[in-house]
């Protein structure tokens, strides 16, 4: 009984131990290992360091790669061959008046051209030195511009300077392998019958732009008889300076001669070099007049840095040779350029030979102008026809050939970079104020030029599209070369790759396509199809860039990037990228904005992309779908129709309760006021902004009509036509004003320094689109056809009459026109898009 009873365990019995198995040891509690925190931390740290290094180098690589994209050109084959502008390929267009920024000059379409030009100044005047060279509004000339210019072979220009007129003529003759010969003729005549005829000095120069050589040939110690030279593009050449005469084939006149031979670090320095070389020690002593000291070029010493041996400008210098002739009016003088490779020259292109050639060219120009535009057959007077010829000729004579590098920046670049070197053959808006290429202006320019010479349009578009980078971006303002850059304020030099400009080149492409479709056998249209084929790969990228980088917050909406960010200084932050600078947008820029004008530009562009794709048998369905969606009037109304304004409108974070107020600057008692900042005008916001329609009635509101997006039966069309005709809103006797007279922003300054620009004045490019749209709706069946027809006649007549009247009164075609008086204002001459008046006269849209 004393034995312990064995406990019975239910379940399977444990298997008997194997003979070779050791008896199970009594389980011991294992000693817990101590974790080495230090080693774990080190391992984690090493892993993080490796990961960070990998991420750092990857980010560095990506940033480096992304930062280079802005300066990497598009990979597709260029539209233009490298030698497309050379003397061998394009002989007739090699030499030309491709220096729109000077009153008179010529160069070749090559990167480092020999350039020629003319300066002048009046002797014995009240002004000390009144040198004229580059086109400057400050020179206050009574008028200057090309009266006839065919874009290729000849040109006739009149320059009215106080009491005399200079007529500059040139004519070219083909021959040899380097662009042939050309001759200039300058005729000077006084205006008044003053007893003493003016004495002026003409200065003709040739300059080598870093390459090429020039040698002066002097006779009688001071008269530069000729310059001989050599360059890669021109081979050997000779420039001869003939003596002045009283008229063609008349005897020589008395003249005093001087010359200058030196070097120049850049084309933009020529005026300064001449001014710094002037001296009064020379004597003008005509046979039948008193001896007087006059101002002439003498010697020039390049400036040096203070306490340094090096020149102030470290660029490679080029030769600069100038011939000065001082003579009393009236007189005529000729300058002859002869190419060394023109061996079969029948005679020299001077005197009566030049006159005959010039008259032949003028007759051909007159005939082609009438055949192209038909102004005489429409009943216009000879004075109106002469005005039309001048408007066209100034655009042709304002074509420039530029070469250089833009300065660009992206968000991935800390500092601006130099874009790859490139060439640009383009018209310019204004020879005095904007003598360079602007992307949205160029589409309007080519609407006129495509009627005159489609080859010019093809070449210009090709040059612009060849400047595209791999992203699909084209710098909107082309400031190529030192000469162009010298005219641009520093804050506008850098171009940023998020910023667009209206894609108006599509308007010009549309015209080329229409010409091809209407007359495919015509010689001038036949090159268009192969041109479009070369263009298309880059054009696709350009369109996609707009369609991805400028999108808005909602599907099928669009937003301009690049609005001014310092909202404190602007009454309404500018949108330079839209082309309409200070036109009122949402008062507080944000990503919620929707811009109706950009929506319409994309609708137009997608439709033209579809047309080009169909012509080339390329996939076109996506472009057609985009065009269909963006042109859908119901969707357009949803995004942009304001029921309050009864007009199309932008949308964004906006308030109208803004004004410019004097900034308050605290000056402690007893402290002098001049030691503290000057009080500025700053923006005062009296009511907080909210998301709403901007409700600014003006040019932007008209875009669905201007670009013909609205269907002819749209009820919105009636509202637009009524607003256009309302004199309290957009209508004036001189054209449509840019913003409604009843709008709070009408004629309001944007800053204390910025006068209203697109806030009232009349602009011809938008008025042209309005006349063009009225012509379309008046010839398309719909309920507003008659209303459009009446407006068309009235608006077209008002614009033509005012632009012509201002030209007669002032001597200029202007950048914009005052909506109250019709007077021209702004830059002048402005023979960019304001020359579209010719197309309105011809009724060619």
Protein Blocks (a to p, Z undefined) as FASTA:
>chain_A
ZZccddddedjddddddfklccdddddddddddddfklmmmmmmmmmmmmmmmmmmmmmm
mmmmmmmmmmcccfbdcfbdfklmmmklmmmlmpccfbfkbmbdcddddfbbcddddddd
dehifbfblcdfbdcfklopabdcdfbdghlmgccddddehjaccdddddddeedjeopa
addddddddfblcfbdcddddddddddehiacdddddeehlacfbdcdddfklmpadddd
ddddfbehiacddddddddddddfbfklmmmmmmmmgcfkbccddfkbccddddddfbdc
ddddehiabdfblcdcddddddddddddddddddddddfklmklfbdcehjlmmmmmmmm
mmmmmmmmmmmnommmnopafklmmmmmmmmmmmmmmpccdddddddddfkbfbdcdddd
dddddddfblklmgccdfklmmmmmmmmmmmommlmmmmmmmmmmmpcfkopacfbdced
jklmmmpcfklmpccfkbccddfklmmmmmmmmmmmmmmmbmklmmmmmmmmmmmmmmmm
mmmmmmmmmccfbehiacdehiafblmlpmbacdfknopmmaccdfbgcfkbccfklmmm
mmmmmmmmmmmmmmnopafklmmmmmmmmmmmklmmmmmpcfklopacddddddfbbcdd
dddddddehiafklpccdddddddfbdcddddfkiacfklmmmmmnomacfklmklmmmm
mmmmpmklmgcfkbccfbdfkbmkgopafbfklccfklopacfklmmmmmmmmmmmmmcg
cfklmmmmmmmmmmmmmmmmmmmmmmmmnopacfbdcfklopaehjdddfblmmmmmmmm
nopZZ
